[in-house]
């Protein structure tokens, strides 16, 4: 479905207090809209414990096989060089660079959905599965919240939280994305404020635990926001945490550096329950092409980034957060 039609349906259904599921791809070329999403099984989803596959048994796969074939170093470094030059020219202050990595596993996309523990999960059969830890925006009555996520470290490293907290590059990256998202919320709401700044969350993965850094930003929406629910989402896209700042020039630099469309990877999806909306950034994402599977991962880079460190972070984010 085209993006404008998804937006129109969102506006109409939210105004009428009708439930729906939606998604937008990163390039804003394609969207998904499903009315009465809890009553269908074509697309599986779960958002903060609400979903349409709670009656499905957990996958019975025995010992899980899940291996990365390794992020293509030469390709990544080529993209990093292009992105770095854009940063040095001042085209961008923060740029999210991603990679597409082959994986081998004995799990199907459906199995991955069922064994993954995540706040936000989405499965489009024979296409992709997403198990995201990152909220994009959510609403409570007339208040809107966003939770940009920037900063990752192996939680097993001694004093991992302090190392991540004190890292100047990570500090600059997080300050930039918080400022960007605060400005984004100012366009569609008022009395915008940072409620929590740089808090840490632990995620247990098949490779071991990691720490991730987020902030909480909120604003007050107009009373009639539901009649413009789709427009509000589109106004905030692409999500700042997986594009960068400033958005327009950064997205162009991403296109040149990555040399392929992201599609629904790093897009957003969400659920409207008749009153409020909750949505996620589509990170932690596996796509299927025929019999092959690929994991999409990446991270934010600045003028102070070191190519090898960013390469290793991109590799580190290839994981499954197991729920078994």
N, C-alpha and C positions, 0 to 999 in steps of 0.2 A: 504494500500500500504506500502511496506517496505521502510525504511528510505533512503537507498541508491538509490532506484528508484526515490523517491521524489527529492532527491538532484540532480540526473542526469537530471530530467525533468526541474528543476529550472535553472540549468546551461544552458541547451539548449534554453529554452524559453526566458530567460533574454538576452542571446547573440543575439537572433533574434528580440528582442524588442517586444515580445508578452506578453500580460497580463496573470497573473495567481494568484490564491489564494493557500496558502500552510499552513500546520500546522505540528508540531512535538510534540509527547507526551514527558513527563518528562523523562521516562526511555529510550527514543530513540529506542523503539521497533516498533512504528507504525507512519505513516504519512498520510497526505492528500494532494493531488495535484489536482487542478481543472483549466484547461485552459478556457479562456473566461468566467471568473466567473460572470461577470455582466449579462450574458445571460442565467443563470440557477437559479433555485429556490430550488434546493435540499438542499443546505446549505446556510443559510442566513448569511450575514456579513455586517458590516458597519465600516469603518475605517476613522476617521476624516471627517465624512460627506459623504464619498463615499461608496456606497453599492448597493445591488441588491433588496432591499425591500422598497424603498422610496415610491412606489405606494400603499403600504399596509395601510389600515386604522389603527389607534390606537385601541388597545383592548378596548372593551366596557364591563367592568367587574363590574361596580358599585363601591361599597366600597371594597377596597383591604384588603384581609386577608393575613397576612404574619407573621408567628410566628416560632421562633426557639424552638425546644424541649430541647435545652440546650446542650452545649458541654459536652460529657461524662467526668466528672471530674476524676474518677478513672483511666480511660484509658489515659487521657491527662497527669495526674501526673506520671503515669508509664513511658510514653514516655519521659516526661521532665526529669525524673531521669536518663534514659539511655542516653539522649542527654547531660545532665549536666556532667556525668562521662566522656563522650568523650571529652568534652570541658576541663575538669580538667586534663585529661591525655595529653592534647595538640594535640589530633587528629584533632581538629578543633578550629578555633578562633571565628567563627560565624556560627550558624546553624539555618536553617529555619525549624521550627517544625509546622506541620499542623494537622488539625483534620477534621473528616467527621461527620457532625451533621444533624440529621433528621429535616426537617422543614414541616410545614403545611401551605398551601396556596390555595386560590381559583383560582390561575393563572396557565395556562399551560406554557410550555417552550416558546411557541410562544408569549403568552401574556407578559411574563417577558422580552423577547427581545424587544417588542414594547414599554413597559412602562419604560424601563430603560434608563437613560441618562448617556452615557459613551463615551469616545473617541474611544473605540474599542469594538465591539460587534461581537459575533460569535454564531450561533445556528446550531447544528447537531440534526436534528429532532429525537425525541424519545430517545435521548442520553444525551445531555447537552446543556446549554447556558452559555455564559461568557459575562460579562460586565466589562471590565477592564479599570482602569485609567492609567495603566503603560505601557509606550512605552518601547519596547525592543531595537530595533535599527531602524533607518531610514536613508535614504541617500538623499543627494542633490548633483546631479552631481557626483563628486568624493569624496565628504566628507561624513563621516559616523558619526552618533550621537547615543549615548545611554543615558538613563535617569533612573538610578537605584533609586528605591523608598524604603526608610527605615525611619520609624518613624511616628506614628499615635497617635492622641489625640482628645478627645471630644472638638470641637471648642467652645462649650458654656461655658467651664471652664474659669473663669476670667484669663486674661494674658496667654491663652493657648499657643500662639506662643512662648512666652518667656520661659514658663515651658518646652516645648518640646525642644527648642533650648539649654537651659542650662542643661538639663538632662545628666549626665556623661555617663550613659549606652547607651542612644540614640546617643550621640556624637561618642562614640567608635564604635558602630554598623555601623553608617553611614560612618565614616572614613574607616572602614574595607571594606565595599562594594564598595566604590568609588575607593579604591586602587586596589581591585580585578578587577573591570571593566576596569580601566585604563590599567592594565596589559593585560587583554583579548584583548582590542583594539590594543595594541602594537604588538600582534601576527599577525594581519591582516591589519594593517595600519601604517602610520608614522606620526610624528609630533603630537602625542596625547597630549591633554591638557584638563584641567578641565575648562570649560567655565563659569559655574555657580555652586556654592557650597551651598548646604542646603537651597534651596528656598521652600516656603510653598504654597500649593494649598488647597483650601476649596472644599469639596464635600458635597452636600446636600443629605441626605438619609432619608429613611422612619423612622429611629430612631432619626433623628436630624443631624446637621452638624458635620463633622470631618475635621481635618487638617492632611495633609500628606506631608512628606518631601522628596524632590528629589534633584538630582544634574544632571548637563548636562556635558557630556564628548564627545569630538570629535577627529577625526583623518582624515587623507587623504588616500584614497584608491588608489591602482594602476589603471592606465587607463583602464586595461582590466578586472576590477572587475566583470562585468556582466557575463562574461563567467565562473565565479567561484562563482556566487551568492549563490548557495546551499551549497557549501563547506565553504563559509564564515560564514553562519548561523550555520552550524554544528560545526565549530571550536569554536564558542562562547557558545555552549550549554553544560550542562544546564545553564540557566540564573543564574548569580551569586546572584541576589537579592532573589531568592527563593530556592537556595541550600545553599551556604555559602563558606567559605574559610578555608583551601584549598579544592578544589572541590571534588577530588576523595575520600579522606578519609571522607569528610563531607557527601557525597551522601551515602556512606556505613553506616555511623552513622544514617542517616535519615531512611534508610531501616530497620535497627534494631529497631529504636524508634517507627516508624509508623506502621510497621508490615503489610503493604498492599501497592499495587501499587497505584501511583497517577494517572496513565493514562494521559489523556490530561490536567488534572489539573496541573497548573504550567509549562506546556509546552509553546510553542509559536505558534502564527499564524500571517500571514501577507499577504499583497497584493503588487504585482509589477504592475505598471501602464504602462509599456513599456519603462520607463526611470529610475524611482526611486522606491525604496522599502520602505514600512512602516510596522512595525510589533509590536506586543504586547506580554507581558507576560500574560498567562492565569490565572490571579487571579480574585477574585469575580466571583465564579463559582458554578453553580447548576447542579447536575446530576440527572437523572431519572433512577430508577430501578423498572420496573413494574409500580405499582401505587404509589410508594413512591418517595419522592424527598429528596436530601441531599445537604447541603451547605458545600463547602470546604473552610476553612479559616485557617490562621496561622500567624506566625510572627517570626522574628529573635531573637535568644537567644544567650547570651554570658555567660562567667563565673560569671558575676555580675548580671545576671537576677534573678528575684524573681518569683517563680512558680506561685503564685497567680496573680501577675501583668500580666504575659504572658498569663495565662488562661483567664483573663478578656479581654485582647486585642483580643484574638482569638474569643471570644464571640462578642465583639464589631464590628468585621468586618463582621458579618452576617447581611447584610442589602440589601435593594434595593435603588438605586439612581433614584428617580422617575422623569419621563419626562411627567407629565400629568398636 
